[in-house]
């Protein structure tokens, strides 16, 4: 799978990370299916509370309305525009999903009410060079988690 990240999304994340300093932040990602196994992140939410130096706890109430608005703007074309997954920072740690990250993502894809056939986890941090460093992990029901390719646009 390829995940395209437009420069406007990169700038949003970098700005939020700079404001948060060492504290973990995150949100959800909404995007577009643009080709077979290729998705573009179109929008993200940024939850600035619920994070410490070593963890991030997402708040469902912080993404319900942005997700509803995204679906309304995209005319509920779920096969083209949909929820892609979650993102959060690992400013103080390796860009590898923790066991808690993996548990949360597997819970999302295994929940019959979520109605998703995959979800991605984007982990980010600002590197020593000042540029965004990131990894993406793909989660699918009944399959082993795998890395996805990131393409910066």
C-alpha positions in Angstrom: 0.0 0.0 0.0 1.1 3.6 -0.7 0.1 6.5 1.4 0.4 10.0 -0.2 0.9 12.9 2.2 0.4 16.3 0.6 2.7 19.1 1.7 -0.2 21.0 3.4 -0.8 18.0 5.7 3.0 17.8 6.4 3.0 21.5 7.4 -0.1 21.0 9.6 1.6 18.2 11.5 5.0 20.0 11.8 3.2 23.1 13.2 1.3 21.0 15.7 4.4 19.1 16.7 6.3 22.3 17.3 3.6 23.6 19.5 3.3 20.4 21.5 7.1 20.2 21.9 7.9 16.8 23.5 4.3 16.0 24.4 2.5 13.4 22.2 -0.4 14.5 20.1 -2.5 12.9 17.3 -5.8 12.5 15.6 -7.5 10.8 12.7 -6.9 10.8 9.0 -9.5 11.0 6.3 -8.6 10.5 2.6 -9.2 9.4 -0.9 -8.7 6.1 -2.7 -6.9 7.3 -5.8 -5.7 4.0 -7.3 -5.4 0.3 -6.4 -3.6 0.2 -3.0 -2.9 4.0 -3.2 -4.5 6.5 -0.8 -4.0 10.2 -0.3 -4.5 11.8 3.1 -6.9 14.8 2.5 -7.6 15.9 6.0 -6.4 15.3 9.6 -7.7 16.2 13.0 -5.3 17.4 15.6 -6.1 16.5 19.2 -3.7 18.5 21.4 -5.0 17.2 24.8 -4.7 13.6 26.2 -1.0 13.4 25.5 2.0 13.1 27.8 5.8 12.7 27.2 5.2 9.0 26.7 1.6 8.4 25.6 -1.3 9.6 23.6 -5.0 8.7 24.3 -7.4 9.6 21.6 -10.7 11.1 22.4 -13.7 9.8 20.3 -15.6 13.1 20.8 -12.8 15.0 19.1 -13.2 13.3 15.8 -16.9 12.5 15.5 -17.9 15.9 14.1 -14.9 16.3 11.7 -15.5 12.8 10.3 -19.2 13.6 9.8 -18.3 16.9 8.1 -15.8 15.1 5.8 -18.5 12.6 4.7 -20.9 15.5 4.1 -18.4 17.4 2.0 -17.5 14.3 0.0 -21.2 13.5 -0.6 -20.9 10.2 1.3 -18.9 8.5 -1.5 -17.4 6.0 0.9 -15.7 3.9 -1.7 -13.6 6.9 -2.7 -13.5 9.1 0.4 -13.3 7.6 3.9 -11.6 7.3 7.2 -8.0 6.0 6.7 -6.8 5.6 10.3 -5.0 7.3 13.1 -1.9 9.3 13.6 0.1 10.4 16.6 3.6 11.5 17.5 6.4 9.5 18.9 8.7 12.5 19.5 10.7 10.7 22.2 10.6 7.2 20.9 11.2 5.1 17.8 8.6 5.3 15.0 7.5 1.8 15.8 3.9 1.0 17.0 3.9 0.2 20.7 1.9 -2.8 21.9 -0.8 -0.4 23.0 -0.8 1.2 19.5 -1.2 -2.2 17.9 -3.9 -3.2 20.3 -5.9 0.0 19.6 -5.6 -0.4 15.8 -6.5 -4.1 15.8 -9.5 -3.2 18.0 -10.6 -0.7 15.3 -10.3 -3.1 12.4 -11.9 -6.0 14.3 -14.9 -4.0 15.5 -17.9 -4.9 13.3 -19.5 -1.5 14.1 -16.5 0.4 12.6 -17.2 -1.1 9.2 -13.6 -0.7 8.0 -11.6 -3.3 6.1 -8.3 -1.7 7.0 -6.8 1.2 9.0 -3.4 2.7 8.9 -1.3 4.1 11.8 0.9 7.1 10.9 3.6 7.7 13.5 5.5 11.0 13.2 8.2 13.1 14.8 10.4 16.0 13.9 13.9 14.7 13.2 17.1 16.5 14.2 17.2 18.1 10.7 13.8 19.7 11.4 12.1 17.6 8.8 9.1 15.3 9.4 10.0 11.7 10.0 7.2 9.1 9.7 6.2 5.5 9.3 2.9 3.9 8.3 1.7 0.5 9.5 -1.3 -1.2 7.8 -3.8 -3.1 9.9 -6.3 -5.5 8.4 -8.7 -8.0 10.0 -7.2 -11.4 10.2 -3.9 -10.4 8.6 -0.4 -9.6 9.9 0.4 -5.9 10.3 2.6 -4.6 7.5 4.5 -1.5 6.6 3.1 0.8 4.0 5.1 3.2 1.7 4.9 6.9 2.3 5.1 9.3 -0.6 5.4 13.0 0.2 3.7 15.2 -2.4 
